[in-house]
Amino acid sequence: MNPRTPLTAVAALLAAGLLGLAGCASISAHLPWRHKTPPAPEVATALTVASPDGAAIAWPQFWQRNDVVLDMTAVSGTGSAVVSPRAGLAWPMRVALRVAPGTVGSVEVRGAQRWVVPVPAAGAPVELELPPGVYRATTQQLTVSWGPATAVNLP
């Protein structure tokens, strides 16, 4: 019997192709143009958040570059909170508030200056970066209020 029958040649080519594909799949993880998943945000503990009466509020916060982002996506309706740097720490370079559209109409921040911003009615969560001047190194605390767009006096 001839060892070079068409069936054995096809089987050999199929086996070589499968081995080649398996090798490519394992090597592709190490190629420089492979898209890497972004790292998970680093949890921050730079700020304390409390209700106006002093009870602690557990808003998640995380670092995004040199911003501390306070996640306010769970808030709705009307309310307020007091934000201050953790004892022994200074204010971070930048502070941002992540808000879910449709849950609140506007956000007001009072510190060294007052800042009021409307929140979109629909879409993905938005990050509202506090502009320079809203807080300074000597600012003791920020008061963050949220509610419908008509409840907060927009400038």
SULGI-V621514 format. One record per pair of residues at least 6 apart in sequence whose ideal C-beta (glycine too) atoms are under 8 Angstrom apart, sorted by sequence separation. I is the first residue (numbers start at 0). GAP is how many residues later the second one is. If there is no record, write none. Layout:
I/GAP + I/GAP
This chain:
27/6 + 49/6 + 50/6 + 61/6 + 62/6 + 84/6 + 107/6 + 108/6 + 119/6 + 145/6 + 48/7 + 49/7 + 60/7 + 61/7 + 84/7 + 107/7 + 108/7 + 118/7 + 134/7 + 144/7 + 47/8 + 48/8 + 60/8 + 98/8 + 107/8 + 133/8 + 48/9 + 60/9 + 61/9 + 106/9 + 118/9 + 48/10 + 59/10 + 60/10 + 96/10 + 105/10 + 106/10 + 58/11 + 59/11 + 105/11 + 116/11 + 48/12 + 58/12 + 82/12 + 96/12 + 105/12 + 106/12 + 58/13 + 69/13 + 104/13 + 105/13 + 46/14 + 104/14 + 45/15 + 58/15 + 103/15 + 114/15 + 44/16 + 102/16 + 104/16 + 114/16 + 42/17 + 43/17 + 42/18 + 43/18 + 100/18 + 101/18 + 42/19 + 43/19 + 100/19 + 101/19 + 114/19 + 41/20 + 42/20 + 98/20 + 100/20 + 101/20 + 112/20 + 113/20 + 40/21 + 41/21 + 46/21 + 48/21 + 100/21 + 106/21 + 108/21 + 111/21 + 112/21 + 40/22 + 45/22 + 58/22 + 100/22 + 111/22 + 40/23 + 46/23 + 100/23 + 110/23 + 111/23 + 43/24 + 56/24 + 67/24 + 74/24 + 75/24 + 100/24 + 110/24 + 111/24 + 43/25 + 66/25 + 69/25 + 71/25 + 72/25 + 99/25 + 100/25 + 108/25 + 110/25 + 65/26 + 66/26 + 67/26 + 68/26 + 69/26 + 71/26 + 72/26 + 76/26 + 98/26 + 111/26 + 65/27 + 66/27 + 67/27 + 68/27 + 69/27 + 70/27 + 71/27 + 72/27 + 75/27 + 76/27 + 97/27 + 98/27 + 111/27 + 40/28 + 51/28 + 65/28 + 66/28 + 67/28 + 68/28 + 69/28 + 71/28 + 74/28 + 75/28 + 97/28 + 98/28 + 110/28 + 50/29 + 51/29 + 66/29 + 68/29 + 74/29 + 97/29 + 98/29 + 50/30 + 51/30 + 72/30 + 96/30 + 97/30 + 110/30 + 118/30 + 49/31 + 50/31 + 95/31 + 96/31 + 110/31 + 117/31 + 48/32 + 49/32 + 63/32 + 95/32 + 109/32 + 110/32 + 48/33 + 95/33 + 96/33 + 108/33 + 109/33 + 48/34 + 49/34 + 94/34 + 95/34 + 108/34 + 47/35 + 71/35 + 93/35 + 94/35 + 108/35 + 109/35 + 46/36 + 47/36 + 93/36 + 107/36 + 108/36 + 115/36 + 117/36 + 46/37 + 47/37 + 106/37 + 107/37 + 115/37 + 46/38 + 47/38 + 106/38 + 107/38 + 115/38 + 45/39 + 46/39 + 106/39 + 115/39 + 45/40 + 94/40 + 105/40 + 44/41 + 105/41 + 103/42 + 104/42 + 105/42 + 45/43 + 103/43 + 104/43 + 105/43 + 90/44 + 103/44 + 104/44 + 107/44 + 46/45 + 90/45 + 104/45 + 105/45 + 106/45 + 45/46 + 90/46 + 104/46 + 105/46 + 89/47 + 94/47 + 96/47 + 98/47 + 104/47 + 43/48 + 46/48 + 90/48 + 105/48 + 72/52 + 83/56 + 83/57 + 68/58 + 82/58 + 83/58 + 81/59 + 82/59 + 81/60 + 82/60 + 81/61 + 82/61 + 66/62 + 80/62 + 81/62 + 63/63 + 79/63 + 80/63 + 79/64 + 79/65 + 78/66 + 79/66 + 78/67 + 77/68 + 78/68 + 77/69 + 76/70 + 77/70 + 74/71 + 71/72 + 77/73 + 69/74 + 71/74 + 51/91
